[in-house]
């Protein structure tokens, strides 16, 4: 495991000497545009484990992606190796389907402190809720980014992340009422405290999320990747490509339904993923929006 091999994976060729916000942002953006947020292991007979060496081999050497516990654990290791002041936090994800936050702490994020200022770095959420820049940990401040306007709000020691999105234009009108489309312009994303966490705090959740019939991740095969102007997503057999702000205050969302034989070809061409085992796509309706 070495940083040079990781940077070869993400294509980052910039400086690493300074532990400043500009360098952090550049490293982070290379990660989210090279490493997909995906749960495909669950749907091709592989077990997801949280050992750092396993995560490194999967993402760096096998050129796969992962979910938050993999992506953000790897990012945390990279940033610590470069000398950044980092720690892990645990978040409870909001479910639009149930209109409430999860009672299980399933989301791992990275906190980075630079010159006394704290930032949240989250490379493991995917789709339109994936931040593109580290977010300053300050309450009530709008933080505009390419995907939309993000904002933290703090109440009694609990922090809430929400995102305001643009209007959406869907050329293929047969998908205009798709349950994958987020209908609200302001969307709650997750809540968290500033209590430091370790990877050990996520062992149970890692097993639960890939085995429980109630888990979103057993109900949907998901692969998403950020691009220079939006993101791509493959959920079951549905491939979407979103272009941010293609017209003033309007995102372009293009949908297509794939045939079985097109799924793995699309993973290779659009996400640079080649699976070692046969994928069984799945997309049970509800509980996931883009």
MIDRENLUM-850504 format. One record per residue (C-alpha): residue number from 0; residue in one letter; x, y, z. Coordinates in pm, 1 decimal, decimal comma. Each point is the difference from the previous one (the first is absolute). Layout:
<atoms>
{NUM; 'A'; {X; Y; Z}},
...
</atoms>
This chain:
<atoms>
{0; 'X'; {0,0; 0,0; 0,0}},
{1; 'X'; {149,4; 331,7; -107,0}},
{2; 'X'; {-120,7; 347,5; -86,9}},
{3; 'X'; {162,8; 3,8; -344,9}},
{4; 'X'; {-206,3; -301,7; -107,4}},
{5; 'X'; {-316,5; 163,5; 134,6}},
{6; 'X'; {71,5; 321,3; -192,0}},
{7; 'X'; {62,5; -202,1; -317,0}},
{8; 'X'; {-348,0; -147,9; 51,5}},
{9; 'X'; {-167,0; 341,7; 31,6}},
{10; 'X'; {218,8; 181,6; -252,2}},
{11; 'X'; {110,0; 266,7; 246,4}},
{12; 'X'; {334,7; 152,7; -98,4}},
{13; 'X'; {-2,1; 317,2; 209,6}},
{14; 'X'; {208,8; 100,8; 301,2}},
{15; 'X'; {-27,1; -178,9; 333,5}},
{16; 'X'; {238,5; 204,7; 215,1}},
{17; 'X'; {-254,3; 250,6; 134,4}},
{18; 'X'; {-284,6; -109,2; 223,5}},
{19; 'X'; {-227,8; 277,0; -123,1}},
{20; 'X'; {-362,0; 17,5; -117,3}},
{21; 'X'; {91,2; 39,3; -367,8}},
{22; 'X'; {205,0; -322,1; -2,8}},
{23; 'X'; {-266,1; -184,6; 200,7}},
{24; 'X'; {-271,2; 106,8; -246,5}},
{25; 'X'; {204,5; -109,4; -302,1}},
{26; 'X'; {81,8; -341,9; 149,0}},
{27; 'X'; {-364,5; -44,4; 100,0}},
{28; 'X'; {-137,8; 88,4; -343,9}},
{29; 'X'; {236,4; -242,8; -169,8}},
{30; 'X'; {-126,7; -272,2; 233,0}},
{31; 'X'; {-372,1; 49,6; -64,9}},
{32; 'X'; {54,7; 15,6; -379,5}},
{33; 'X'; {208,1; -318,3; -7,9}},
{34; 'X'; {-146,0; -218,6; 274,9}},
{35; 'X'; {-370,6; -89,1; -27,1}},
{36; 'X'; {-240,4; -17,4; 289,9}},
{37; 'X'; {-129,1; -354,8; -48,3}},
{38; 'X'; {-137,3; -305,6; 178,8}},
{39; 'X'; {44,8; -251,2; -283,8}},
{40; 'X'; {183,9; -249,0; 221,1}},
{41; 'X'; {-329,6; -81,2; 172,2}},
{42; 'X'; {-156,0; -93,8; -333,9}},
{43; 'X'; {283,5; -207,5; -139,4}},
{44; 'X'; {65,9; -227,3; 296,5}},
{45; 'X'; {284,8; 189,5; 166,9}},
{46; 'X'; {22,7; 101,3; 365,6}},
{47; 'X'; {77,0; 360,8; 90,1}},
{48; 'X'; {251,4; 21,1; 283,9}},
{49; 'X'; {146,5; 301,7; 175,8}},
{50; 'X'; {364,3; -103,1; 34,0}},
{51; 'X'; {197,5; 289,2; -147,6}},
{52; 'X'; {231,3; -225,2; -201,6}},
{53; 'X'; {-301,7; -171,3; -157,3}},
{54; 'X'; {-156,9; 339,2; -80,1}},
{55; 'X'; {328,9; 121,3; -150,8}},
{56; 'X'; {37,6; -308,2; -219,4}},
{57; 'X'; {-361,8; 20,9; -116,4}},
{58; 'X'; {0,2; 370,4; -90,0}},
{59; 'X'; {361,7; 66,0; -97,5}},
{60; 'X'; {117,6; -327,7; -152,2}},
{61; 'X'; {-324,3; -154,2; -126,7}},
{62; 'X'; {-130,9; 342,2; -109,9}},
{63; 'X'; {-335,0; -46,7; 167,9}},
{64; 'X'; {-203,2; 244,8; 204,3}},
{65; 'X'; {-168,1; -40,7; 334,1}},
{66; 'X'; {-249,7; 145,0; 242,0}},
{67; 'X'; {68,0; 263,5; 268,4}},
{68; 'X'; {180,9; -230,1; 244,1}},
{69; 'X'; {245,3; -91,5; -276,1}},
{70; 'X'; {37,0; 327,8; -190,9}},
{71; 'X'; {27,8; 223,4; 304,2}},
{72; 'X'; {220,7; -238,5; 195,3}},
{73; 'X'; {242,7; 0,2; -293,1}},
{74; 'X'; {-19,9; 379,5; -31,3}},
{75; 'X'; {69,1; 35,2; 370,9}},
{76; 'X'; {308,2; -222,9; -31,0}},
{77; 'X'; {128,0; 205,3; -294,8}},
{78; 'X'; {-51,4; 332,4; 176,8}},
{79; 'X'; {163,1; -118,5; 321,1}},
{80; 'X'; {293,2; -125,8; -205,3}},
{81; 'X'; {40,1; 349,9; -142,4}},
{82; 'X'; {-2,8; 157,7; 344,5}},
{83; 'X'; {-357,4; 128,6; 24,1}},
{84; 'X'; {-174,4; 12,1; 338,5}},
{85; 'X'; {-281,9; -249,9; -63,4}},
{86; 'X'; {-260,0; -196,4; 194,5}},
{87; 'X'; {-311,0; -204,6; -79,5}},
{88; 'X'; {-359,5; 95,3; 81,7}},
{89; 'X'; {-315,9; -211,0; -16,9}},
{90; 'X'; {-323,8; 114,8; -164,3}},
{91; 'X'; {-363,7; -109,7; -14,9}},
{92; 'X'; {-135,5; 15,4; -356,2}},
{93; 'X'; {-338,1; 154,9; -81,6}},
{94; 'X'; {-248,9; -224,3; -179,7}},
{95; 'X'; {-242,1; 194,1; -224,8}},
{96; 'X'; {-211,6; -314,7; -30,0}},
{97; 'X'; {-56,9; -15,3; 378,3}},
{98; 'X'; {42,2; 376,2; 56,0}},
{99; 'X'; {233,8; -54,5; 294,1}},
{100; 'X'; {364,5; -51,4; 89,5}},
{101; 'X'; {132,1; -352,1; 43,0}},
{102; 'X'; {30,1; -126,1; 358,1}},
{103; 'X'; {321,9; -177,7; -102,9}},
{104; 'X'; {326,7; 192,9; -44,8}},
{105; 'X'; {83,7; -124,9; -348,3}},
{106; 'X'; {195,1; 284,6; -159,1}},
{107; 'X'; {369,8; 63,9; 63,3}},
{108; 'X'; {145,8; 342,3; -87,8}},
{109; 'X'; {337,9; 168,4; 44,0}},
{110; 'X'; {59,9; 317,7; 200,3}},
{111; 'X'; {310,6; 200,3; -90,3}},
{112; 'X'; {133,8; 297,0; 196,7}},
{113; 'X'; {210,6; 257,8; -187,0}},
{114; 'X'; {134,0; 311,2; 176,4}},
{115; 'X'; {-257,3; -40,0; 274,9}},
{116; 'X'; {-296,8; -36,4; -238,8}},
{117; 'X'; {-191,2; -328,4; -16,0}},
{118; 'X'; {-122,8; -146,5; -329,3}},
{119; 'X'; {-208,7; -304,6; -89,2}},
{120; 'X'; {139,6; -207,0; -285,5}},
{121; 'X'; {-244,7; -262,2; -127,8}},
{122; 'X'; {93,9; -202,8; -306,8}},
{123; 'X'; {-255,5; -271,7; 62,4}},
{124; 'X'; {-354,5; 115,4; -66,5}},
{125; 'X'; {-36,9; 4,3; -376,4}},
{126; 'X'; {-258,3; 136,1; -244,1}},
{127; 'X'; {-104,8; 365,6; 39,0}},
{128; 'X'; {61,6; 2,3; 377,6}},
{129; 'X'; {372,8; -51,3; -48,0}},
{130; 'X'; {181,7; 317,4; 104,5}},
{131; 'X'; {271,7; 114,5; -240,3}},
{132; 'X'; {197,2; 206,7; 249,1}},
{133; 'X'; {82,8; -36,5; 369,0}},
{134; 'X'; {-274,0; 173,2; 198,2}},
{135; 'X'; {87,4; 240,2; 277,5}},
{136; 'X'; {-156,0; -119,4; 325,2}},
{137; 'X'; {-200,8; 312,7; 73,4}},
{138; 'X'; {-372,1; 24,5; 75,4}},
{139; 'X'; {-250,2; 183,9; -216,9}},
{140; 'X'; {234,2; 98,6; -282,3}},
{141; 'X'; {-94,0; -76,3; -361,3}},
{142; 'X'; {291,9; -170,7; -175,7}},
{143; 'X'; {-65,5; 6,3; -376,9}},
{144; 'X'; {170,2; -271,5; -205,0}},
{145; 'X'; {-50,1; -136,3; -351,9}},
{146; 'X'; {-257,5; -261,6; 115,0}},
{147; 'X'; {-208,9; 265,0; 181,3}},
{148; 'X'; {-3,5; 189,5; 329,3}},
{149; 'X'; {100,0; -199,1; 308,6}},
{150; 'X'; {-53,9; 117,7; 356,7}},
{151; 'X'; {76,2; -119,2; 351,3}},
{152; 'X'; {-230,4; 87,7; 288,8}},
{153; 'X'; {92,3; -71,4; 361,0}},
{154; 'X'; {-257,2; -51,3; 277,6}},
{155; 'X'; {94,3; -110,3; 352,4}},
{156; 'X'; {322,4; -162,9; -112,6}},
{157; 'X'; {-158,3; -183,4; -295,3}},
{158; 'X'; {102,6; 104,6; -350,9}},
{159; 'X'; {-232,5; -30,4; -300,1}},
{160; 'X'; {100,0; 3,8; -367,8}},
{161; 'X'; {-247,4; 102,9; -265,9}},
{162; 'X'; {22,1; 82,8; -369,2}},
{163; 'X'; {-199,2; 232,5; -223,7}},
{164; 'X'; {-11,3; -114,0; -360,2}},
{165; 'X'; {-89,2; 162,0; -329,8}},
{166; 'X'; {-300,3; -82,0; -214,0}},
{167; 'X'; {36,3; -310,9; -214,8}},
{168; 'X'; {-61,8; -45,2; -371,7}},
{169; 'X'; {-68,1; -361,6; -103,0}},
{170; 'X'; {-5,8; -38,6; -382,0}},
{171; 'X'; {-138,9; -355,3; 21,0}},
{172; 'X'; {-340,6; 82,3; 146,3}},
{173; 'X'; {-76,9; -365,2; 71,3}},
{174; 'X'; {240,2; 41,0; 294,6}},
{175; 'X'; {-144,2; 330,8; 125,2}},
{176; 'X'; {-186,3; -174,3; 283,4}},
{177; 'X'; {279,5; -248,9; 80,0}},
{178; 'X'; {33,2; -81,5; 370,1}},
{179; 'X'; {374,4; 60,3; -44,9}},
{180; 'X'; {-60,4; 372,3; -51,6}},
{181; 'X'; {11,0; 223,0; 306,7}},
{182; 'X'; {-314,4; 215,0; -4,8}},
{183; 'X'; {89,2; 250,2; 274,3}},
{184; 'X'; {228,4; 295,1; -68,2}},
{185; 'X'; {145,3; -14,3; 351,6}},
{186; 'X'; {107,9; -343,9; 118,4}},
{187; 'X'; {124,3; -111,8; 341,3}},
{188; 'X'; {310,0; -218,1; -41,7}},
{189; 'X'; {125,7; -112,7; 342,4}},
{190; 'X'; {60,0; 100,9; 362,2}},
{191; 'X'; {306,6; -55,2; 217,3}},
{192; 'X'; {182,3; 101,5; 317,8}},
{193; 'X'; {363,1; 98,6; 39,9}},
{194; 'X'; {80,9; -303,8; 214,9}},
{195; 'X'; {308,5; -164,5; -153,9}},
{196; 'X'; {-64,2; -349,5; -138,0}},
{197; 'X'; {215,4; -290,4; -108,6}},
{198; 'X'; {-52,8; -257,8; -270,4}},
{199; 'X'; {-84,3; -246,6; 278,8}},
{200; 'X'; {-317,8; 200,5; 64,6}},
{201; 'X'; {-127,5; -110,3; -343,3}},
{202; 'X'; {63,4; -376,3; 10,4}},
{203; 'X'; {-361,9; -95,9; 74,9}},
{204; 'X'; {-139,4; 249,6; -251,3}},
{205; 'X'; {228,2; -132,6; -274,0}},
{206; 'X'; {-139,3; -349,9; 47,0}},
{207; 'X'; {-359,8; 115,6; 42,6}},
{208; 'X'; {-4,6; 218,4; -312,3}},
{209; 'X'; {116,2; -282,9; -226,7}},
{210; 'X'; {-216,4; -276,5; 147,6}},
{211; 'X'; {-328,6; 141,9; 131,9}},
{212; 'X'; {-303,5; -15,3; -231,4}},
{213; 'X'; {-93,0; 341,0; 145,5}},
{214; 'X'; {323,8; 160,4; -117,8}},
{215; 'X'; {-8,6; 237,1; -297,1}},
{216; 'X'; {321,2; -160,5; -123,1}},
{217; 'X'; {-148,3; -349,7; -31,8}},
{218; 'X'; {-298,7; 145,6; -188,7}},
{219; 'X'; {199,8; 191,5; -261,1}},
{220; 'X'; {320,3; -54,6; -192,6}},
{221; 'X'; {160,4; 344,7; -13,1}},
{222; 'X'; {298,5; 149,2; -179,2}},
{223; 'X'; {48,5; 377,0; -24,8}},
{224; 'X'; {292,5; 215,1; -108,9}},
{225; 'X'; {50,3; 375,3; -3,0}},
{226; 'X'; {109,7; 159,0; -329,3}},
{227; 'X'; {140,8; 343,2; -80,2}},
{228; 'X'; {-351,4; 139,9; -55,7}},
{229; 'X'; {-236,7; -234,0; 186,2}},
{230; 'X'; {-24,1; -368,4; 81,4}},
{231; 'X'; {-90,2; -340,6; -141,5}},
{232; 'X'; {-202,6; -265,6; 177,3}},
{233; 'X'; {-94,1; -359,7; -71,3}},
{234; 'X'; {-277,2; -121,1; 229,6}},
{235; 'X'; {-116,8; -348,0; -93,9}},
{236; 'X'; {-49,3; 25,2; -376,1}},
{237; 'X'; {-59,9; 378,1; -0,1}},
{238; 'X'; {290,6; 213,4; -120,2}},
{239; 'X'; {-19,5; 373,3; 60,1}},
{240; 'X'; {230,7; 281,4; -96,2}},
{241; 'X'; {-46,2; 338,7; 167,6}},
{242; 'X'; {152,1; 326,3; -123,4}},
{243; 'X'; {-2,3; 276,0; 261,0}},
{244; 'X'; {-125,6; 347,2; -94,9}},
{245; 'X'; {-13,8; -72,4; -373,1}},
{246; 'X'; {-241,5; 294,1; -16,1}},
{247; 'X'; {-44,0; 268,2; 262,6}},
{248; 'X'; {-126,3; -166,5; 320,4}},
{249; 'X'; {-74,3; -321,1; -191,3}},
{250; 'X'; {166,5; -344,7; 11,4}},
{251; 'X'; {-28,9; -241,3; -290,9}},
{252; 'X'; {-89,2; -357,3; 106,4}},
{253; 'X'; {14,2; -263,9; -273,1}},
{254; 'X'; {-138,2; -349,9; 60,8}},
{255; 'X'; {35,8; -325,1; -190,7}},
{256; 'X'; {-101,6; -356,7; 86,8}},
{257; 'X'; {266,9; -259,2; -76,0}},
{258; 'X'; {-35,5; -358,4; -113,0}},
{259; 'X'; {172,6; -267,5; 211,2}},
{260; 'X'; {286,4; -32,9; -245,5}},
{261; 'X'; {63,6; 377,1; 7,6}},
{262; 'X'; {48,8; 29,9; 376,4}},
{263; 'X'; {358,2; -122,5; 33,3}},
{264; 'X'; {101,8; 177,5; -322,5}},
{265; 'X'; {-135,9; 325,3; 146,0}},
{266; 'X'; {188,6; -57,9; 325,4}},
{267; 'X'; {322,1; -29,6; -198,8}},
{268; 'X'; {-57,4; 289,9; -239,0}},
{269; 'X'; {-162,0; 253,0; 236,8}},
{270; 'X'; {150,2; -93,2; 338,8}},
{271; 'X'; {323,5; -179,6; -93,1}},
{272; 'X'; {-109,3; -303,2; 205,9}},
{273; 'X'; {64,3; -358,6; -101,3}},
{274; 'X'; {-160,0; -252,4; 236,0}},
{275; 'X'; {160,8; -334,1; 79,1}},
{276; 'X'; {-335,2; -165,6; 72,1}},
{277; 'X'; {-337,6; 10,1; -171,2}},
{278; 'X'; {-217,7; 293,7; 105,3}},
{279; 'X'; {-368,6; -57,8; 70,8}},
{280; 'X'; {-161,3; 346,0; -37,1}},
{281; 'X'; {-289,1; 93,8; 227,2}},
{282; 'X'; {-215,4; 309,1; 45,1}},
{283; 'X'; {-283,4; -29,8; 250,4}},
{284; 'X'; {-209,5; 318,5; -10,0}},
{285; 'X'; {25,9; 272,4; 261,5}},
{286; 'X'; {246,5; 140,7; 252,5}},
{287; 'X'; {271,1; 128,6; -236,1}},
{288; 'X'; {-1,2; 322,8; -199,8}},
{289; 'X'; {244,3; 176,1; -225,7}},
</atoms>
